[in-house]
Amino acid sequence: MSDCTPDGPEYKVFFLDDQGKIKKSKELKAIASDEEAISMARTLLDGRRLDLFEGCRFVRAFSGAGAEQSASGIGKAESGVSR
């Protein structure tokens, strides 16, 4: 089975360094929707950049400053700073 076609939503957060390289990842268990996964990812923000994926589908990027960018490229910049 491909990572792009999971049986159900499988969300994962990737923690990135300043160069955009993955430093570690965390699976988000028992998450049923993008909104729920985004909310959970926000709780993990601690100044680091992170990307949220569902399977191989990009959902949203979070900058260390709290700015967000969705998969469509139209982000919601909470801090007024875009990624």
C-alpha positions in Angstrom: 0.0 0.0 0.0 1.3 3.5 -0.8 1.8 6.1 1.8 -0.5 8.3 -0.3 -3.5 6.1 0.0 -3.9 5.3 3.7 -7.0 3.5 5.0 -7.8 6.5 7.1 -6.3 9.8 8.0 -2.7 9.4 9.1 -1.3 12.8 10.2 2.3 13.5 10.9 4.2 16.6 12.0 7.8 17.1 10.8 10.0 19.4 12.9 12.4 21.4 10.7 15.7 23.1 11.3 16.6 26.6 9.9 17.6 25.1 6.6 14.3 23.2 6.2 15.8 19.8 7.0 13.7 17.3 9.0 15.1 17.0 12.5 12.3 14.7 13.9 8.7 13.7 13.3 5.7 12.9 15.4 2.6 10.9 14.4 -0.7 12.4 15.5 -2.9 9.5 16.6 -6.7 9.3 16.5 -7.1 12.5 14.4 -10.1 12.5 12.1 -9.8 15.9 10.2 -7.4 18.5 8.9 -8.9 21.0 11.4 -8.2 18.7 14.3 -4.7 18.0 13.1 -3.9 21.7 12.6 -5.2 22.4 16.1 -3.0 19.6 17.5 0.1 20.8 15.5 -0.4 24.4 17.0 0.1 22.9 20.5 3.5 21.6 19.4 4.8 25.0 18.3 7.8 26.0 20.4 9.7 28.4 18.1 10.6 25.7 15.5 9.3 25.4 12.0 7.0 22.4 11.3 5.1 20.9 8.4 1.9 18.9 8.8 1.1 16.1 6.4 -1.7 13.6 6.0 -0.1 10.6 4.3 1.9 12.2 1.5 -0.5 15.2 1.3 0.8 18.5 2.5 -1.7 20.2 4.9 0.0 23.2 6.4 3.3 24.8 7.3 4.0 26.6 10.6 6.9 28.9 11.0 8.8 29.4 14.3 7.1 32.8 14.5 3.6 31.4 14.4 2.8 32.1 10.8 1.0 29.4 8.9 0.8 28.6 5.2 -1.8 26.2 3.9 -1.4 23.7 1.0 -3.1 26.2 -1.4 -0.3 28.8 -0.6 -2.8 31.2 0.9 -1.7 31.3 4.5 -3.1 32.6 7.7 -0.3 34.7 9.2 -1.1 34.9 12.9 2.0 36.9 13.7 1.9 39.1 10.6 4.9 37.3 9.2 4.6 34.8 6.4 6.9 31.9 5.9 
